[in-house]
């Protein structure tokens, strides 16, 4: 047995009680054909996004049921014969696939970032300062030797 969802729009020219009667009629038809009703949303008056058969509004009904695929053709015929139903659609409800959760970068507290940066800066300053002083001393010696070689020649 598969799960299906029937969504249909009933003409606004009838009353709310008549639209409830149509919903009960379709529900009883599904049950009579060994279908199981899972969820039903009673008819609700809605304004349509665009006119359907010259109607700007209608009663929208949703029926979730579980049945054999053979029931669908009979249900389609029954709905098509009822002139009060303006539009309908039957959709197969497939189970949702469980997706793996994405790894999310954990935010670091701003106070920890500042502390780490200041420690790194202090370490870098002392190390880089010593290294730069040593490089300057070496460079000065090299420069003096080259000057003597150039001037001596």
Z-matrix of the N, CA and C atoms (Angstrom, degrees):
N
C 1 1.451
C 2 1.523 1 109.24
N 3 1.312 2 115.85 1 135.13
C 4 1.454 3 121.37 2 179.35
C 5 1.523 4 109.87 3 -106.09
N 6 1.328 5 114.20 4 159.08
C 7 1.455 6 119.70 5 176.07
C 8 1.526 7 109.05 6 -94.60
N 9 1.322 8 115.55 7 137.22
C 10 1.462 9 121.72 8 179.87
C 11 1.521 10 109.37 9 -130.78
N 12 1.324 11 114.34 10 158.14
C 13 1.459 12 120.12 11 174.11
C 14 1.522 13 107.67 12 -129.90
N 15 1.317 14 115.40 13 121.56
C 16 1.459 15 122.21 14 177.88
C 17 1.521 16 107.37 15 -104.93
N 18 1.323 17 115.48 16 120.78
C 19 1.467 18 121.02 17 175.64
C 20 1.522 19 106.65 18 -118.63
N 21 1.311 20 116.63 19 129.36
C 22 1.460 21 119.36 20 -179.07
C 23 1.522 22 110.47 21 -143.62
N 24 1.331 23 114.57 22 155.97
C 25 1.459 24 122.20 23 -179.66
C 26 1.522 25 107.84 24 -117.59
N 27 1.321 26 114.64 25 126.07
C 28 1.459 27 121.52 26 -179.82
C 29 1.529 28 108.06 27 -98.71
N 30 1.304 29 116.59 28 144.44
C 31 1.460 30 123.39 29 -177.86
C 32 1.537 31 111.50 30 -55.73
N 33 1.335 32 118.35 31 140.93
C 34 1.459 33 120.58 32 179.31
C 35 1.530 34 113.35 33 -77.79
N 36 1.318 35 117.19 34 -3.30
C 37 1.459 36 120.95 35 -178.66
C 38 1.533 37 112.37 36 -74.62
N 39 1.315 38 117.90 37 -11.54
C 40 1.461 39 121.25 38 179.21
C 41 1.525 40 109.26 39 -102.99
N 42 1.315 41 116.59 40 169.48
C 43 1.462 42 120.50 41 -178.68
C 44 1.528 43 110.48 42 -86.00
N 45 1.315 44 114.50 43 171.09
C 46 1.457 45 120.99 44 -179.87
C 47 1.536 46 110.37 45 -63.94
N 48 1.337 47 117.26 46 -38.25
C 49 1.458 48 120.81 47 -179.85
C 50 1.532 49 111.03 48 -64.87
N 51 1.330 50 116.50 49 -39.14
C 52 1.462 51 119.86 50 178.96
C 53 1.526 52 111.28 51 -67.54
N 54 1.323 53 116.57 52 -36.29
C 55 1.473 54 119.53 53 177.66
C 56 1.531 55 110.13 54 -68.37
N 57 1.345 56 117.12 55 -34.62
C 58 1.470 57 120.49 56 174.82
C 59 1.533 58 110.22 57 -64.63
N 60 1.326 59 116.46 58 -38.38
C 61 1.465 60 120.81 59 179.24
C 62 1.530 61 110.47 60 -65.07
N 63 1.323 62 117.65 61 -40.07
C 64 1.471 63 121.19 62 177.34
C 65 1.526 64 109.93 63 -63.44
N 66 1.342 65 117.01 64 -42.18
C 67 1.467 66 121.24 65 179.09
C 68 1.530 67 110.33 66 -62.42
N 69 1.326 68 117.51 67 -43.69
C 70 1.472 69 121.31 68 178.66
C 71 1.532 70 110.72 69 -64.44
N 72 1.337 71 116.36 70 -37.66
C 73 1.458 72 121.28 71 179.79
C 74 1.543 73 110.54 72 -63.32
N 75 1.324 74 117.41 73 -44.29
C 76 1.462 75 120.91 74 179.32
C 77 1.527 76 110.19 75 -68.04
N 78 1.325 77 116.29 76 -40.46
C 79 1.468 78 120.59 77 178.34
C 80 1.527 79 110.74 78 -60.85
N 81 1.323 80 117.01 79 -45.31
C 82 1.473 81 120.07 80 -179.33
C 83 1.536 82 110.97 81 -67.63
N 84 1.325 83 116.89 82 -32.82
C 85 1.463 84 120.03 83 177.24
C 86 1.529 85 110.95 84 -63.87
N 87 1.337 86 116.20 85 -44.56
C 88 1.474 87 120.57 86 178.90
C 89 1.526 88 109.89 87 -62.73
N 90 1.333 89 117.33 88 -42.29
C 91 1.461 90 120.65 89 -179.62
C 92 1.524 91 111.83 90 -68.02
N 93 1.329 92 116.78 91 -34.32
C 94 1.468 93 119.64 92 179.74
C 95 1.528 94 111.82 93 -68.09
N 96 1.328 95 116.77 94 -25.13
C 97 1.469 96 121.47 95 179.24
C 98 1.525 97 111.51 96 -96.24
N 99 1.336 98 116.86 97 27.18
C 100 1.459 99 125.18 98 177.30
C 101 1.530 100 113.28 99 65.45
N 102 1.309 101 116.57 100 29.86
C 103 1.455 102 121.31 101 174.58
C 104 1.525 103 109.80 102 -91.24
N 105 1.311 104 116.10 103 154.20
C 106 1.456 105 121.33 104 -179.93
C 107 1.534 106 107.98 105 -113.42
N 108 1.330 107 116.71 106 124.84
C 109 1.461 108 121.53 107 178.70
C 110 1.525 109 108.12 108 -81.38
N 111 1.330 110 116.25 109 122.67
C 112 1.462 111 121.07 110 179.18
C 113 1.523 112 112.14 111 -95.33
N 114 1.322 113 115.67 112 -40.78
C 115 1.466 114 120.46 113 -177.71
C 116 1.519 115 108.17 114 -157.16
N 117 1.324 116 115.13 115 143.84
C 118 1.454 117 118.93 116 177.49
C 119 1.517 118 108.79 117 -139.96
N 120 1.329 119 115.36 118 132.20
C 121 1.461 120 120.96 119 174.09
C 122 1.518 121 106.43 120 -107.44
N 123 1.314 122 115.91 121 120.79
C 124 1.460 123 121.04 122 -178.09
C 125 1.521 124 111.22 123 -63.11
N 126 1.341 125 117.35 124 156.60
C 127 1.466 126 120.70 125 -177.97
C 128 1.533 127 111.92 126 -57.27
N 129 1.336 128 114.08 127 132.22
C 130 1.459 129 121.53 128 -179.72
C 131 1.523 130 107.52 129 -126.92
N 132 1.329 131 116.59 130 131.47
C 133 1.454 132 120.52 131 178.44
C 134 1.528 133 109.25 132 -70.59
N 135 1.336 134 116.57 133 126.84
C 136 1.462 135 122.01 134 -178.57
C 137 1.520 136 109.57 135 -135.71
N 138 1.328 137 114.46 136 148.74
C 139 1.465 138 120.30 137 171.33
C 140 1.522 139 106.94 138 -85.04
N 141 1.314 140 117.09 139 134.30
C 142 1.462 141 121.64 140 -177.71
C 143 1.521 142 110.48 141 -85.26
N 144 1.316 143 116.55 142 151.96
C 145 1.463 144 121.37 143 179.98
C 146 1.528 145 110.96 144 -69.50
N 147 1.314 146 116.70 145 -31.27
C 148 1.461 147 122.31 146 177.50
C 149 1.529 148 107.81 147 -147.07
N 150 1.315 149 118.02 148 155.27
C 151 1.470 150 120.28 149 -177.15
C 152 1.530 151 111.77 150 -66.28
N 153 1.335 152 114.94 151 136.52
C 154 1.461 153 121.67 152 174.81
C 155 1.521 154 106.93 153 -120.62
N 156 1.319 155 115.99 154 118.66
C 157 1.467 156 122.56 155 -176.56
C 158 1.535 157 110.92 156 49.86
N 159 1.310 158 114.39 157 46.03
C 160 1.471 159 124.27 158 177.01
C 161 1.527 160 114.13 159 64.90
N 162 1.335 161 116.92 160 23.23
C 163 1.461 162 121.65 161 176.09
C 164 1.527 163 108.66 162 -114.20
N 165 1.314 164 116.59 163 132.59
C 166 1.463 165 120.80 164 179.57
C 167 1.525 166 112.04 165 -96.41
N 168 1.336 167 116.74 166 -7.97
C 169 1.460 168 120.59 167 178.58
C 170 1.526 169 108.50 168 -144.67
N 171 1.326 170 115.63 169 173.80
C 172 1.460 171 119.61 170 179.50
C 173 1.516 172 110.21 171 -178.18
N 174 1.320 173 115.39 172 173.23
C 175 1.464 174 121.46 173 177.05
C 176 1.531 175 107.86 174 -95.96
N 177 1.327 176 115.94 175 118.96
C 178 1.460 177 120.41 176 -177.83
C 179 1.526 178 109.41 177 -97.19
N 180 1.333 179 115.95 178 131.39
C 181 1.461 180 121.81 179 -179.53
C 182 1.529 181 108.73 180 -127.53
N 183 1.325 182 115.37 181 145.16
C 184 1.466 183 121.35 182 177.08
C 185 1.520 184 107.72 183 -130.49
N 186 1.342 185 115.82 184 134.70
C 187 1.452 186 121.82 185 179.84
C 188 1.523 187 108.43 186 -135.71
N 189 1.323 188 116.24 187 118.33
C 190 1.467 189 121.13 188 175.05
C 191 1.519 190 106.98 189 -100.88
N 192 1.324 191 114.93 190 129.82
C 193 1.463 192 118.50 191 -179.17
C 194 1.524 193 110.14 192 -146.44
N 195 1.323 194 114.02 193 166.12
C 196 1.458 195 121.44 194 179.62
C 197 1.520 196 107.17 195 -124.29
N 198 1.324 197 115.98 196 126.88
C 199 1.465 198 118.79 197 -178.79
C 200 1.524 199 109.93 198 -160.82
N 201 1.334 200 113.75 199 -179.60
C 202 1.464 201 121.06 200 175.53
C 203 1.527 202 108.53 201 -81.31
N 204 1.330 203 118.33 202 152.18
C 205 1.472 204 121.07 203 -178.95
C 206 1.530 205 114.36 204 -61.92
N 207 1.323 206 118.56 205 -23.01
C 208 1.467 207 121.15 206 -179.11
C 209 1.534 208 111.89 207 -65.26
N 210 1.315 209 116.92 208 -26.42
C 211 1.462 210 121.50 209 -179.53
C 212 1.530 211 111.77 210 -65.96
N 213 1.321 212 117.24 211 -27.87
C 214 1.462 213 120.77 212 -173.65
C 215 1.524 214 112.95 213 -62.16
N 216 1.324 215 117.90 214 -40.50
C 217 1.470 216 119.06 215 -179.33
C 218 1.532 217 111.00 216 -65.63
N 219 1.327 218 116.34 217 -40.72
C 220 1.468 219 119.69 218 178.20
C 221 1.525 220 111.13 219 -65.93
N 222 1.332 221 115.55 220 -39.91
C 223 1.469 222 120.38 221 179.23
C 224 1.529 223 110.71 222 -65.75
N 225 1.331 224 116.45 223 -40.63
C 226 1.476 225 120.84 224 177.63
C 227 1.534 226 110.29 225 -60.72
N 228 1.333 227 116.64 226 -44.14
C 229 1.464 228 120.32 227 179.52
C 230 1.523 229 111.16 228 -62.03
N 231 1.324 230 116.17 229 -43.65
C 232 1.465 231 120.28 230 -179.58
C 233 1.529 232 111.14 231 -62.78
N 234 1.332 233 116.54 232 -41.90
C 235 1.472 234 120.50 233 -179.22
C 236 1.533 235 110.11 234 -69.02
N 237 1.317 236 117.36 235 -41.11
C 238 1.471 237 120.37 236 -179.40
C 239 1.529 238 112.30 237 -65.96
N 240 1.325 239 116.94 238 -30.35
C 241 1.468 240 120.20 239 178.83
C 242 1.529 241 112.21 240 -73.80
N 243 1.315 242 117.44 241 -26.46
C 244 1.467 243 121.68 242 -178.89
C 245 1.534 244 108.31 243 -80.77
N 246 1.341 245 116.41 244 111.63
C 247 1.465 246 120.11 245 -176.02
C 248 1.531 247 112.52 246 -76.31
N 249 1.310 248 117.57 247 -10.73
C 250 1.467 249 120.58 248 179.65
C 251 1.532 250 111.89 249 -80.41
N 252 1.332 251 116.68 250 -17.44
C 253 1.466 252 119.98 251 177.04
C 254 1.520 253 108.03 252 -89.01
N 255 1.341 254 114.54 253 117.99
C 256 1.462 255 121.02 254 -173.90
C 257 1.530 256 111.82 255 -81.44
N 258 1.325 257 117.12 256 -44.28
C 259 1.473 258 121.53 257 -176.82
C 260 1.516 259 108.59 258 -149.51
N 261 1.333 260 116.42 259 147.76
C 262 1.469 261 119.97 260 177.76
C 263 1.519 262 109.95 261 -149.82
N 264 1.324 263 115.05 262 160.43
C 265 1.461 264 121.82 263 174.31
C 266 1.525 265 108.10 264 -150.55
N 267 1.333 266 114.92 265 139.35
C 268 1.460 267 120.55 266 175.68
C 269 1.523 268 106.74 267 -116.06
N 270 1.314 269 115.93 268 122.80
C 271 1.465 270 121.49 269 -178.04
C 272 1.519 271 109.98 270 -118.35
N 273 1.328 272 116.13 271 144.14
C 274 1.466 273 121.56 272 175.66
C 275 1.522 274 107.37 273 -82.08
N 276 1.321 275 116.06 274 128.71
C 277 1.471 276 120.98 275 178.32
C 278 1.518 277 107.61 276 -94.84
N 279 1.318 278 115.84 277 109.70
C 280 1.462 279 120.46 278 178.42
C 281 1.519 280 108.89 279 -95.86
N 282 1.317 281 116.91 280 149.26
C 283 1.462 282 118.70 281 178.63
C 284 1.532 283 110.20 282 -66.12
N 285 1.310 284 115.12 283 145.41
C 286 1.450 285 120.20 284 179.89
C 287 1.517 286 110.33 285 -72.33
N 288 1.330 287 115.83 286 139.79
C 289 1.449 288 120.26 287 175.58
C 290 1.514 289 108.43 288 -81.00
N 291 1.304 290 115.14 289 135.69
C 292 1.457 291 119.19 290 178.07
C 293 1.520 292 107.18 291 -84.21
N 294 1.302 293 115.15 292 118.75
C 295 1.459 294 120.12 293 -178.80
C 296 1.513 295 110.38 294 -93.91
N 297 1.315 296 114.29 295 150.35
C 298 1.453 297 118.81 296 175.78
C 299 1.518 298 108.40 297 -69.50
N 300 1.306 299 114.55 298 142.94
C 301 1.451 300 118.16 299 178.22
C 302 1.512 301 109.35 300 -76.89
N 303 1.305 302 114.86 301 140.84
C 304 1.456 303 119.25 302 177.54
C 305 1.513 304 110.01 303 -75.50
N 306 1.309 305 113.67 304 146.95
C 307 1.457 306 117.14 305 174.03
C 308 1.516 307 107.97 306 -74.37
N 309 1.285 308 114.84 307 133.97
C 310 1.457 309 120.53 308 -178.00
C 311 1.515 310 108.23 309 -113.69
N 312 1.321 311 114.36 310 136.53
C 313 1.448 312 119.02 311 176.86
C 314 1.516 313 108.78 312 -66.18
N 315 1.318 314 115.25 313 127.65
C 316 1.453 315 119.27 314 179.11
C 317 1.519 316 109.18 315 -79.15
N 318 1.319 317 117.57 316 127.73
C 319 1.462 318 119.47 317 179.34
C 320 1.527 319 110.27 318 -68.44
N 321 1.318 320 114.93 319 141.99
C 322 1.461 321 121.45 320 178.69
C 323 1.519 322 107.44 321 -97.95
N 324 1.312 323 115.07 322 139.13
C 325 1.465 324 119.38 323 -179.16
C 326 1.530 325 109.14 324 -62.59
N 327 1.338 326 119.01 325 135.14
C 328 1.458 327 121.98 326 -178.34
C 329 1.527 328 112.88 327 -58.24
N 330 1.317 329 118.67 328 -34.12
C 331 1.465 330 120.68 329 -178.57
C 332 1.527 331 110.17 330 -65.73
N 333 1.342 332 117.62 331 -36.83
C 334 1.460 333 120.68 332 178.81
C 335 1.522 334 111.04 333 -68.47
N 336 1.308 335 116.61 334 -37.18
C 337 1.465 336 120.27 335 179.65
C 338 1.521 337 109.69 336 -63.29
N 339 1.316 338 118.03 337 -45.57
C 340 1.464 339 121.70 338 -179.20
C 341 1.521 340 110.69 339 -61.64
N 342 1.345 341 117.25 340 -43.61
C 343 1.459 342 120.40 341 -179.27
C 344 1.517 343 110.55 342 -63.47
N 345 1.343 344 117.43 343 -44.02
C 346 1.453 345 120.76 344 -179.90
C 347 1.523 346 110.73 345 -63.20
N 348 1.328 347 117.46 346 -42.32
C 349 1.452 348 120.96 347 -179.35
C 350 1.523 349 111.16 348 -63.52
N 351 1.328 350 116.46 349 -44.20
C 352 1.468 351 118.11 350 -178.09
C 353 1.523 352 110.50 351 -66.20
N 354 1.333 353 118.65 352 -38.50
C 355 1.458 354 120.69 353 177.62
C 356 1.520 355 109.91 354 -64.36
N 357 1.324 356 117.10 355 -44.17
C 358 1.459 357 120.26 356 179.71
C 359 1.520 358 111.35 357 -63.77
N 360 1.314 359 116.76 358 -40.71
C 361 1.468 360 120.38 359 179.91
C 362 1.520 361 109.95 360 -64.05
N 363 1.313 362 117.42 361 -43.15
C 364 1.460 363 120.37 362 179.65
C 365 1.518 364 110.27 363 -62.90
N 366 1.335 365 117.05 364 -43.97
C 367 1.462 366 119.89 365 178.95
C 368 1.520 367 110.66 366 -65.48
N 369 1.299 368 117.16 367 -42.08
C 370 1.459 369 120.37 368 -179.83
C 371 1.522 370 110.55 369 -65.02
N 372 1.328 371 117.09 370 -40.37
C 373 1.461 372 120.26 371 -178.71
C 374 1.528 373 110.73 372 -62.64
N 375 1.309 374 117.28 373 -45.84
C 376 1.467 375 118.48 374 -177.98
C 377 1.518 376 110.43 375 -68.39
N 378 1.319 377 119.23 376 -43.70
C 379 1.458 378 122.05 377 -179.22
C 380 1.525 379 111.34 378 -67.73
N 381 1.325 380 115.85 379 -47.64
C 382 1.461 381 118.90 380 -176.97
C 383 1.522 382 111.32 381 -69.45
N 384 1.326 383 117.01 382 -32.46
C 385 1.464 384 120.22 383 179.76
C 386 1.527 385 110.35 384 -66.07
N 387 1.325 386 116.88 385 -44.38
C 388 1.460 387 121.30 386 178.39
C 389 1.525 388 110.64 387 -63.56
N 390 1.351 389 116.01 388 -43.62
C 391 1.455 390 120.10 389 -178.92
C 392 1.521 391 110.84 390 -65.06
N 393 1.330 392 117.26 391 -39.91
C 394 1.467 393 119.77 392 -179.40
C 395 1.526 394 111.30 393 -68.42
N 396 1.335 395 117.53 394 -36.55
C 397 1.471 396 120.26 395 178.13
C 398 1.524 397 109.88 396 -64.45
N 399 1.340 398 117.11 397 -43.33
C 400 1.453 399 120.31 398 179.42
C 401 1.519 400 110.97 399 -64.44
N 402 1.331 401 117.17 400 -40.27
C 403 1.460 402 120.79 401 178.56
C 404 1.518 403 110.26 402 -63.69
N 405 1.327 404 116.72 403 -40.27
C 406 1.464 405 119.97 404 179.24
C 407 1.531 406 110.68 405 -62.48
N 408 1.334 407 117.68 406 -41.71
C 409 1.455 408 121.03 407 179.21
C 410 1.525 409 110.24 408 -63.21
N 411 1.307 410 117.04 409 -43.87
C 412 1.455 411 120.99 410 -179.69
C 413 1.516 412 109.71 411 -65.65
N 414 1.262 413 117.12 412 -42.38
C 415 1.450 414 120.77 413 -178.58
C 416 1.521 415 111.07 414 -65.45
N 417 1.308 416 118.65 415 -39.00
C 418 1.451 417 121.02 416 179.15
C 419 1.529 418 110.84 417 -63.79
N 420 1.316 419 118.19 418 -41.99
C 421 1.465 420 121.85 419 178.48
C 422 1.525 421 110.51 420 -61.99
N 423 1.339 422 115.79 421 -44.76
C 424 1.458 423 120.19 422 179.94
C 425 1.528 424 110.69 423 -62.19
N 426 1.303 425 115.79 424 -41.06
C 427 1.458 426 120.37 425 -178.97
C 428 1.531 427 110.32 426 -64.71
N 429 1.327 428 117.20 427 -43.56
C 430 1.459 429 120.55 428 -179.78
C 431 1.520 430 110.99 429 -62.77
N 432 1.316 431 118.30 430 -40.81
C 433 1.464 432 121.60 431 179.66
C 434 1.522 433 110.23 432 -63.85
N 435 1.289 434 117.15 433 -42.74
C 436 1.461 435 120.51 434 -179.14
C 437 1.516 436 110.53 435 -66.42
N 438 1.329 437 116.84 436 -38.66
C 439 1.467 438 119.69 437 178.18
C 440 1.528 439 110.38 438 -62.91
N 441 1.312 440 116.87 439 -43.71
C 442 1.476 441 120.40 440 -179.67
C 443 1.539 442 110.25 441 -62.68
N 444 1.335 443 115.17 442 -40.03
C 445 1.461 444 118.56 443 179.80
C 446 1.520 445 110.16 444 -64.74
N 447 1.306 446 117.26 445 -42.82
C 448 1.451 447 121.46 446 -178.35
C 449 1.543 448 111.44 447 -68.79
N 450 1.319 449 116.37 448 -44.50
C 451 1.455 450 120.17 449 -177.89
C 452 1.529 451 111.33 450 -73.36
N 453 1.305 452 116.27 451 -32.85
C 454 1.444 453 120.26 452 -179.17
C 455 1.530 454 111.39 453 -69.23
N 456 1.255 455 118.97 454 -27.56
C 457 1.466 456 120.93 455 -177.59
C 458 1.444 457 110.70 456 -84.51
